[in-house]
């Protein structure tokens, strides 16, 4: 019931499914074409064609799988590959509902077209976090992992890392060589993630917007939560708060268990592994092969729960149903 009413009938649903399929096919095909032009001299013709298509699909799906020998590190000095891969991740990360809204605006060609609140949140939050992340990664890494690159390539790699950290999972530099502050930035970025109804993961941008709006309302002493000049329904506020809380609790619990099963590994590396697994980011500092069997099973479980959503899983497993709507007498307690 949180989804936008983008279809009210089977006819609308069919159109939406055809739109999603067609959009994915066109973007991935375009991406594969430009990637092929970039790598055509690096491999034989059949391999270059296959690698181009594979990488385009994986990047659009924010899957993080890379067919190249050293991953994206092989193309850290290639503007075309960095920018094309970034655009593919952005295309998948902003979500199909956002794309549908953008196409509706383009078809009407009306300056007075009203975008949905979800589209406004996704576009504003996504690009704000990408720009902020680009600046942060450049500041933290331009004298570290980006040191040997010229200034334009440093910014290009910082932009690529910022986009990829949302949930793409590609890295153009060695993660284990990055500063601790950069790794922490990666964790925050993948925790927030991409748009709902997208190929990305994380708690989603709309959840982050509602969560921040709730904090703002509490500070301002308002009874309503406002985001983008709209009031948010109470049930969505509760779900957003529950999702953020459950996500933090699960990642904390996973980290605690890993610190027991992998007691010889540094805390930051274990924490990063836990956050990366739950957000299905796919980036590791390099400890994954050295995890115990219990540790690997815990990481696998965390990826599974992170993909379907902790709140979704709990609702699905709930056997006892609450009776109809009712309320108890109201009473206040001290908060601070």
C-alpha positions as CSV (number, residue, x, y, z in Angstrom):
1,X,0.0,0.0,0.0
2,X,3.0,2.3,0.0
3,X,3.4,2.1,-3.8
4,X,2.2,4.9,-6.0
5,X,-1.1,4.2,-7.9
6,X,0.6,3.9,-11.2
7,X,-1.9,1.3,-12.4
8,X,-5.5,0.7,-11.5
9,X,-6.2,-2.1,-13.8
10,X,-4.6,-5.0,-15.6
11,X,-4.3,-2.8,-18.7
12,X,-2.3,-0.2,-16.7
13,X,-0.2,-3.0,-15.2
14,X,0.5,-4.4,-18.6
15,X,1.6,-1.0,-19.9
16,X,3.8,-0.5,-16.9
17,X,5.5,-3.9,-17.3
18,X,6.1,-3.2,-21.0
19,X,7.5,0.2,-20.1
20,X,9.9,-1.3,-17.5
21,X,11.0,-4.1,-19.9
22,X,11.4,-1.7,-22.8
23,X,13.3,0.9,-20.8
24,X,15.7,-1.7,-19.3
25,X,16.4,-3.2,-22.8
26,X,17.0,0.2,-24.4
27,X,19.3,1.5,-21.6
28,X,21.3,-1.7,-21.4
29,X,21.7,-1.9,-25.1
30,X,22.9,1.7,-25.4
31,X,25.3,1.1,-22.5
32,X,26.6,-2.1,-24.1
33,X,27.2,-0.3,-27.4
34,X,29.3,2.5,-25.8
35,X,31.1,0.0,-23.5
36,X,32.0,-2.1,-26.6
37,X,33.5,1.0,-28.3
38,X,35.6,1.5,-25.2
39,X,36.9,-2.1,-24.9
40,X,36.9,-3.3,-28.5
41,X,40.7,-3.2,-28.8
42,X,41.3,-4.9,-25.4
43,X,39.7,-8.2,-26.2
44,X,38.8,-10.4,-29.2
45,X,35.5,-9.4,-31.0
46,X,33.2,-12.1,-29.4
47,X,34.6,-11.5,-25.9
48,X,34.4,-7.7,-26.2
49,X,30.7,-8.0,-27.3
50,X,29.9,-10.4,-24.5
51,X,31.8,-8.4,-21.8
52,X,30.1,-5.1,-23.0
53,X,26.6,-6.6,-22.7
54,X,27.4,-8.3,-19.4
55,X,28.8,-5.2,-17.8
56,X,26.0,-3.0,-19.1
57,X,23.3,-5.3,-17.6
58,X,25.2,-5.7,-14.4
59,X,25.8,-1.9,-14.0
60,X,22.1,-1.1,-14.8
61,X,21.0,-3.7,-12.2
62,X,23.5,-2.3,-9.7
63,X,24.7,-5.9,-9.4
64,X,28.4,-5.1,-9.0
65,X,29.6,-8.1,-11.1
66,X,32.5,-7.1,-13.4
67,X,33.8,-9.4,-16.2
68,X,37.2,-7.6,-16.5
69,X,40.3,-9.1,-15.0
70,X,41.0,-6.5,-12.3
71,X,37.4,-5.1,-12.2
72,X,36.9,-1.4,-12.7
73,X,40.5,-0.8,-11.4
74,X,41.6,-1.7,-15.0
75,X,39.7,1.4,-16.2
76,X,40.4,3.9,-13.5
77,X,42.0,6.2,-16.1
78,X,39.3,5.7,-18.7
79,X,36.8,8.5,-18.7
80,X,34.4,6.7,-21.0
81,X,34.1,3.6,-18.9
82,X,33.8,5.5,-15.6
83,X,31.1,7.8,-16.9
84,X,29.1,5.2,-18.9
85,X,29.1,2.8,-15.9
86,X,28.1,5.6,-13.6
87,X,25.2,6.6,-15.9
88,X,24.0,3.0,-16.1
89,X,24.0,2.8,-12.3
90,X,22.1,6.1,-12.0
91,X,19.6,4.9,-14.6
92,X,18.8,1.8,-12.5
93,X,19.1,3.5,-9.2
94,X,16.5,6.3,-9.6
95,X,13.8,3.7,-10.1
96,X,11.2,2.9,-12.8
97,X,8.5,5.0,-11.2
98,X,10.7,8.0,-11.5
99,X,11.5,7.2,-15.1
100,X,7.7,6.8,-15.8
101,X,7.1,10.2,-14.2
102,X,9.9,11.8,-16.3
103,X,8.5,10.3,-19.5
104,X,5.0,11.5,-18.7
105,X,6.4,15.0,-18.2
106,X,8.3,14.8,-21.5
107,X,5.3,13.7,-23.4
108,X,3.1,16.5,-22.1
109,X,5.8,19.1,-22.5
110,X,4.0,21.2,-19.9
111,X,5.9,23.5,-17.6
112,X,3.1,23.1,-15.1
113,X,3.4,19.3,-14.9
114,X,3.2,18.1,-11.4
115,X,5.8,15.5,-10.5
116,X,4.8,13.0,-7.8
117,X,6.3,13.5,-4.3
118,X,8.3,10.3,-4.7
119,X,10.0,11.6,-7.9
120,X,10.8,14.9,-6.2
121,X,12.3,13.1,-3.2
122,X,14.3,10.6,-5.4
123,X,15.8,13.1,-7.8
124,X,16.7,15.7,-5.1
125,X,18.0,13.3,-2.6
126,X,19.8,11.1,-5.1
127,X,21.8,13.8,-6.7
128,X,22.4,15.7,-3.5
129,X,24.0,12.6,-2.0
130,X,25.9,11.9,-5.2
131,X,27.3,15.4,-5.3
132,X,28.1,15.5,-1.6
133,X,29.7,12.1,-1.8
134,X,31.8,13.1,-4.8
135,X,33.2,16.1,-2.9
136,X,33.9,14.0,0.2
137,X,35.6,11.2,-1.6
138,X,37.8,13.7,-3.5
139,X,38.8,15.5,-0.2
140,X,39.6,12.2,1.6
141,X,41.3,10.4,-1.3
142,X,43.0,13.0,-3.5
143,X,46.2,12.5,-1.5
144,X,45.7,8.8,-1.0
145,X,44.2,6.4,-3.6
146,X,43.7,9.2,-6.2
147,X,47.2,10.7,-5.7
148,X,48.8,9.5,-8.9
149,X,45.8,10.6,-11.1
150,X,45.5,14.1,-12.7
151,X,42.9,16.4,-11.2
152,X,40.1,15.7,-13.7
153,X,40.5,12.0,-13.3
154,X,40.5,12.4,-9.5
155,X,37.1,14.1,-9.7
156,X,35.8,11.5,-12.2
157,X,36.9,8.6,-9.9
158,X,35.4,10.4,-6.9
159,X,32.1,10.8,-8.8
160,X,32.2,7.2,-9.9
161,X,32.8,6.0,-6.3
162,X,30.0,8.2,-5.0
163,X,27.5,6.8,-7.5
164,X,28.7,3.2,-7.0
165,X,28.5,3.5,-3.2
166,X,24.7,3.9,-3.4
167,X,24.5,0.2,-4.2
168,X,26.4,-0.4,-7.4
169,X,29.4,-2.1,-5.8
170,X,32.1,-1.2,-8.3
171,X,35.4,0.3,-7.2
172,X,38.0,1.9,-9.4
173,X,40.6,1.8,-6.5
174,X,41.6,-0.8,-4.0
175,X,39.1,-0.5,-1.1
176,X,41.6,-1.7,1.5
177,X,43.8,1.2,0.7
178,X,41.2,3.8,1.3
179,X,41.1,5.9,4.5
180,X,38.8,4.9,7.4
181,X,36.7,8.0,6.8
182,X,36.2,7.0,3.2
183,X,35.1,3.6,4.3
184,X,32.7,5.1,6.8
185,X,31.3,7.3,4.0
186,X,30.8,4.2,1.9
187,X,28.8,2.6,4.7
188,X,26.5,5.6,5.1
189,X,26.0,5.9,1.4
190,X,25.0,2.2,0.9
191,X,22.9,2.3,4.1
192,X,20.7,5.0,2.5
193,X,20.8,3.4,-0.9
194,X,18.8,4.2,-4.0
195,X,15.1,4.7,-4.9
196,X,12.3,2.4,-4.1
197,X,11.2,0.4,-7.1
198,X,14.8,0.5,-8.4
199,X,17.6,-1.9,-9.0
200,X,19.4,-0.5,-5.9
201,X,19.1,-1.4,-2.3
202,X,19.6,0.2,1.1
203,X,16.7,1.6,3.3
204,X,15.8,3.7,0.2
205,X,15.8,7.5,-0.3
206,X,12.1,8.0,0.5
207,X,12.6,6.2,3.9
208,X,15.6,8.5,4.6
209,X,13.5,11.5,3.6
210,X,10.7,10.5,6.0
211,X,13.1,9.7,8.8
212,X,14.8,13.1,8.5
213,X,11.4,14.8,8.2
214,X,10.3,13.1,11.4
215,X,13.5,14.3,13.2
216,X,12.8,17.8,11.9
217,X,9.2,17.7,13.0
218,X,10.3,16.6,16.5
219,X,12.8,19.4,16.8
220,X,10.3,22.0,15.5
221,X,7.5,20.6,17.8
222,X,5.1,19.9,14.9
223,X,2.5,17.1,15.1
224,X,2.8,16.4,11.4
225,X,5.8,15.3,9.3
226,X,6.2,17.3,6.2
227,X,8.4,16.4,3.2
228,X,8.4,18.5,0.0
229,X,5.4,20.6,1.1
230,X,3.3,17.5,1.7
231,X,2.3,15.8,4.9
232,X,3.3,12.2,5.3
233,X,0.7,9.6,6.4
234,X,1.3,8.3,9.9
235,X,1.4,4.6,8.9
236,X,4.3,5.4,6.5
237,X,6.1,7.3,9.2
238,X,5.8,4.3,11.5
239,X,7.0,2.0,8.8
240,X,10.0,4.2,7.9
241,X,11.0,4.5,11.6
242,X,10.6,0.7,12.0
243,X,12.6,0.0,8.9
244,X,15.5,2.2,9.9
245,X,15.5,0.8,13.4
246,X,15.3,-2.8,12.4
247,X,18.1,-2.3,9.8
248,X,20.4,-0.8,12.4
249,X,19.5,-3.5,14.9
250,X,20.2,-6.3,12.4
251,X,23.5,-4.8,11.3
252,X,24.6,-4.3,14.9
253,X,23.6,-7.9,15.8
254,X,25.4,-9.2,12.7
255,X,28.6,-7.3,13.6
256,X,28.4,-8.5,17.2
257,X,28.1,-12.2,16.0
258,X,31.0,-11.7,13.5
259,X,33.2,-10.3,16.2
260,X,32.7,-13.5,18.1
261,X,33.2,-15.9,15.2
262,X,36.0,-13.9,13.6
263,X,37.7,-12.6,16.7
264,X,41.0,-12.1,15.0
265,X,39.7,-9.6,12.5
266,X,39.7,-5.8,13.0
267,X,36.5,-4.2,14.1
268,X,36.2,-1.7,11.2
269,X,36.6,-4.5,8.6
270,X,34.0,-6.6,10.3
271,X,31.6,-3.7,10.6
272,X,32.1,-2.8,6.9
273,X,31.5,-6.4,5.9
274,X,28.3,-6.5,7.9
275,X,26.9,-3.2,6.4
276,X,28.0,-4.1,2.9
277,X,26.3,-7.5,3.1
278,X,23.0,-6.3,4.4
279,X,22.8,-3.4,1.9
280,X,23.9,-5.9,-0.9
281,X,26.7,-3.5,-1.9
282,X,29.1,-6.3,-2.7
283,X,32.2,-4.4,-1.7
284,X,34.7,-6.0,0.8
285,X,37.9,-4.9,2.3
286,X,39.2,-8.3,1.6
287,X,38.2,-10.4,4.6
288,X,35.4,-12.4,2.9
289,X,37.5,-15.4,1.9
290,X,38.9,-15.7,5.4
291,X,35.6,-15.8,7.2
292,X,34.7,-19.0,9.0
293,X,31.8,-21.2,7.8
294,X,29.5,-19.6,10.5
295,X,30.7,-16.2,9.4
296,X,30.0,-16.8,5.7
297,X,26.5,-18.2,6.5
298,X,25.7,-15.2,8.6
299,X,26.8,-12.9,5.7
300,X,24.7,-14.9,3.3
301,X,21.7,-14.6,5.6
302,X,22.3,-10.9,6.0
303,X,22.4,-10.4,2.2
304,X,19.1,-12.4,1.9
305,X,17.3,-10.3,4.5
306,X,18.8,-7.1,3.2
307,X,17.5,-7.9,-0.3
308,X,13.9,-8.6,0.7
309,X,13.9,-6.1,3.5
310,X,13.9,-6.8,7.3
311,X,10.4,-5.2,7.8
312,X,9.0,-7.2,4.9
313,X,10.4,-10.4,6.4
314,X,9.0,-9.7,9.8
315,X,5.5,-8.9,8.4
316,X,5.6,-12.1,6.3
317,X,6.6,-14.3,9.3
318,X,4.1,-12.7,11.6
319,X,1.4,-15.3,12.5
320,X,-0.6,-13.5,15.1
321,X,-2.8,-10.8,13.6
322,X,-3.8,-7.8,15.5
323,X,-7.5,-7.2,16.0
324,X,-9.3,-4.2,14.5
325,X,-8.3,-0.6,15.1
326,X,-8.5,0.5,18.8
327,X,-6.6,2.8,21.1
328,X,-5.8,2.8,24.7
329,X,-6.1,5.9,27.0
330,X,-3.3,8.4,26.3
331,X,-0.7,9.1,28.9
332,X,2.6,11.0,28.7
333,X,6.0,10.0,30.0
334,X,9.3,11.9,30.3
335,X,11.5,11.7,27.2
336,X,14.4,13.8,28.4
